Amino acid sequence: MQNRPAIVAVGRTRFGEHYEKEPEKIIEEAWLKASQEADIERKNLEACYLSDYFLPITNKFGLEEGFLSELTELHVPMEVTRSFSSALSNACNAIQAGKHNIVLVGGIEKMTDRWDKIRDDLMLLEDPWSYYAGCTPEANHELMLRAYIKKYGISDENLKKLNIALAQISIKNHLHATKNEYAQYQRKITLEQVLNARKEARKPLGLLDYAPISDGASALILTREDFAKKFTDKPVYILGTYSATDYLTFTAREDMTHFLATKMAMKGALKTAGITLKDIQIIELYDQSTVMEMISLEDLGFCEQGKAWRNIYESCQDYKGYYEINGEKLFVNMNGGLKADGNPLGATGGAQIFEIFKQLRNEAGERQVKSDKELKYGCVLELEGFGTKSYVYILGRE
Amino acid sequence: MSSEPIERRVSYLGDRLKGRRCRNCGKEYFELKNYCGNCGRKSFGKMEDIDLFYDKGTLEICTLVNEPTNKFTKLGNYVYGIVSFHNGKIRVPGRLTDHLTRPDEEIDFSALEDREVVPRFRRRYSVERCDIIPTISLAFTFADEYYQHQEYNIDKPKKEHDTPGIVGYGVYTSRFRIKEGTIERSVPFIDEDSITAAVEAGKLALIHSGIDSSLVGKVYVGSESNPYAVKPIASKVAQVLKLGEEDEDVQGVDAIDTEFACKAATSMFKDAASLVNYPKSNVKYAMVIGTDNSQAAPRDCPGGELDLFVGFGGAAYIFGKYDVIAEIEGWYSCTSDTPDFWRRDGEPYPMHGGRFTGDPAYFKHVRKAAKKLMERLNLQMKDINYFTAHQPNFQFPVKIAKELGFKEEQYMPSLQVARIGNTYSGSSPVGLAAILDIAKPNERILVVSYGSGAGSDAYSLLTTNEILDKRKRQKMTVKYLTENPFIEYVDYTTYRRLKTGM
């Protein structure tokens, strides 16, 4: 990739319920953390790219740009998109095109204020046709699992293993989150709890298979490659990025067991980064549900189609902090994933980038991965809707 | 969060499941796409409509929804899944309806998957009482259970009759019953109402008659439980069943709702028959539907006595002059201003005049209409094979039949009130259907309706040879509906919950 954009600082809030804080206070917190880290003044910023999935709906919020302008007392170009990844994508384009040199990328969501309506809003945005037919945000995940089981003919003993593997994903992510001071749930859960939640719900996935709704914000400062060293000795570069789209209506998609958009985005991202899958050791996945983590491992190419559950099951028999796939170590969702770190939609991608940024700089503290090889590349996958949009970022120190 | 344009679009596409197919490559869409994604510009003007309304699909995969989104909460929990049509060429989301799961029931999804399902026309979800009631066909029931899948085959008319009459009919009632003593009454599922029953009955009538729905020039819907005070049921029936010639989403049909308590539908039989007989009307067929989710206050409230008898269902009749199965020989109607049963505007439940509903109301009018018609047509008891009257309860129709001199074999076959309850506007039409289901050619039927307020219509019908041919077309007879192994019985609390609806 030419004119690689560089991330020089990141900041985020804790995810969870921020009842007492107004949305603009949450984004302020994230931005201040990032600006302090890189010692950047407001007036250095040439543009801002903000993301929120549906803040104006959930919080009766006006024009987000106006709030951000008031907050930063800036009158620079500002754009709002729906996901952190799409905001970052716009920021990258601007930097690569040479339009701006230093930009702020931020994401914010405040979902818990609207706890009684949030699932309707989510479902209607995610897949309106299915909403009208009675779908819930969870049902599509469960249908995907049912389709997966049918397509790959998984039954009896294997089905049991698959179900345990999915539970292990959740357990693993909660375990990781215990070392993340920003995570929404910094506690461990047990296999029994996950299975009981499913039993209680009388369906394939239970409460503990799903990411929560959250409030939170994240931010980063993106600069031109040659500006980066002014702010930090250890910039993290965006080596490759790509996105792809798929039909809004889940049922209309050709393949109901995988996310086509993810497959395409990963292919494009690897190509622009000029690296191969084997170079990647750490990824942050979009695990809205445990099924999504399993499927994404296949979509990204790390696991064979229809086989990820085996890799997960075997890795989790005696979990060492990573999945072992064909002899290779893969560190997945070290921050706890969406499941335990939290999932404030517009800010989620920022937290994923935050994690890879910290890991690549060896600043992740207790959760720093212990790899035999030097940690050179990290990968982030973020989805919008139920796989309607897929963004892949490949980050690296060099 | 409801957006009007989207609501309407969903209704347009969803009330009658339809899609488009590319004539170039055969790709199908559950959407009214003007071009094909495969063929691009080449496909402009080459997309053809496909209709899934009479089709059956397969429930590919499913799961349980036990925490629905807000508008669906009244459904409780339900099985939701993906249904495919045409070997997976089209996939649509949908929920299983007519399906109650017990709280302790462990559901084996694989046992439900890969089974055939039929699209059903139902309420979509609950809305405020001031809002438009949204409907959809993205609700399904298993094709091998209560509601059978039936194809709609259009036959060319063979014979023109001099006298107009019934050319087809259909009866619909739900799968649920409440049983108290010896009386069984039908209970709508929670997403059903008089509108959905009207559409179902009309659909079955079209299937039975084998006529082209575009030749229906008028549809009358009689009901006293229309969920709207202003907005016809008939317009929904016309649009969903595609009655009359379709032109730019407008159906070339006259549609009207009628109201006269329980005789709202039977009153229009003669109007429909006259209309098709009038040479300049240009109406080949006319449809009359009687439908009700019969209203009754809860048992311990004023007017709650009605709650012992009310049922749910509808019957539809198509009148015409071609391939008539029962000719209308004549009729007699009478009316008097008798306030025996009423519901004031804005009130949810009707009231009735207790003992006043018997002699000065029901018996007086039924007796008058029956006797006058027999006099007019010069009919004796022996000339009549079957007799049916409005069935508000079991005693009334039996008492009047005996009083008029009919024997058990003449009036018993039509007595359905003990099996499905009083279906108000649908009551005497259902009784008539039960007879038509079994009648031989050249048999005479005397049907007398009664509507509170009050009045009666008496008709004399004479069956023809065609009745046997057409019988093969309909699997869902009154007997099938009332003696079905898939009938599910519910308790009083569930009955009230289902009946009150979404």
HADDOCK unambig.tbl for C-alpha pairs under 7 A between the chains (distance, minus, plus):
assign (segid A and resid 119 and name CA) (segid B and resid 69 and name CA) 6.09 0.50 0.50
assign (segid A and resid 120 and name CA) (segid B and resid 69 and name CA) 5.25 0.50 0.50
assign (segid A and resid 120 and name CA) (segid B and resid 70 and name CA) 6.48 0.50 0.50
assign (segid A and resid 130 and name CA) (segid B and resid 93 and name CA) 5.47 0.50 0.50
assign (segid A and resid 132 and name CA) (segid B and resid 124 and name CA) 6.94 0.50 0.50
assign (segid A and resid 133 and name CA) (segid B and resid 93 and name CA) 6.04 0.50 0.50
assign (segid A and resid 133 and name CA) (segid B and resid 94 and name CA) 4.98 0.50 0.50
assign (segid A and resid 133 and name CA) (segid B and resid 95 and name CA) 6.40 0.50 0.50
assign (segid A and resid 133 and name CA) (segid B and resid 138 and name CA) 5.70 0.50 0.50
assign (segid A and resid 134 and name CA) (segid B and resid 72 and name CA) 6.65 0.50 0.50
assign (segid A and resid 134 and name CA) (segid B and resid 94 and name CA) 6.84 0.50 0.50
assign (segid A and resid 134 and name CA) (segid B and resid 95 and name CA) 6.39 0.50 0.50
assign (segid A and resid 135 and name CA) (segid B and resid 80 and name CA) 6.83 0.50 0.50
assign (segid A and resid 136 and name CA) (segid B and resid 68 and name CA) 6.08 0.50 0.50
assign (segid A and resid 136 and name CA) (segid B and resid 69 and name CA) 6.08 0.50 0.50
assign (segid A and resid 139 and name CA) (segid B and resid 63 and name CA) 6.65 0.50 0.50
assign (segid A and resid 139 and name CA) (segid B and resid 65 and name CA) 6.81 0.50 0.50
assign (segid A and resid 142 and name CA) (segid B and resid 63 and name CA) 6.42 0.50 0.50
assign (segid A and resid 143 and name CA) (segid B and resid 61 and name CA) 6.22 0.50 0.50
assign (segid A and resid 143 and name CA) (segid B and resid 62 and name CA) 5.99 0.50 0.50
assign (segid A and resid 143 and name CA) (segid B and resid 63 and name CA) 6.36 0.50 0.50
assign (segid A and resid 143 and name CA) (segid B and resid 81 and name CA) 6.94 0.50 0.50
assign (segid A and resid 146 and name CA) (segid B and resid 61 and name CA) 6.12 0.50 0.50
assign (segid A and resid 147 and name CA) (segid B and resid 61 and name CA) 6.38 0.50 0.50
assign (segid A and resid 202 and name CA) (segid B and resid 106 and name CA) 6.22 0.50 0.50
assign (segid A and resid 202 and name CA) (segid B and resid 107 and name CA) 6.84 0.50 0.50
assign (segid A and resid 203 and name CA) (segid B and resid 63 and name CA) 6.31 0.50 0.50
assign (segid A and resid 203 and name CA) (segid B and resid 64 and name CA) 5.76 0.50 0.50
assign (segid A and resid 251 and name CA) (segid B and resid 82 and name CA) 6.80 0.50 0.50
assign (segid A and resid 251 and name CA) (segid B and resid 91 and name CA) 5.61 0.50 0.50
assign (segid A and resid 251 and name CA) (segid B and resid 92 and name CA) 5.80 0.50 0.50
assign (segid A and resid 251 and name CA) (segid B and resid 93 and name CA) 6.33 0.50 0.50
assign (segid A and resid 252 and name CA) (segid B and resid 91 and name CA) 6.10 0.50 0.50
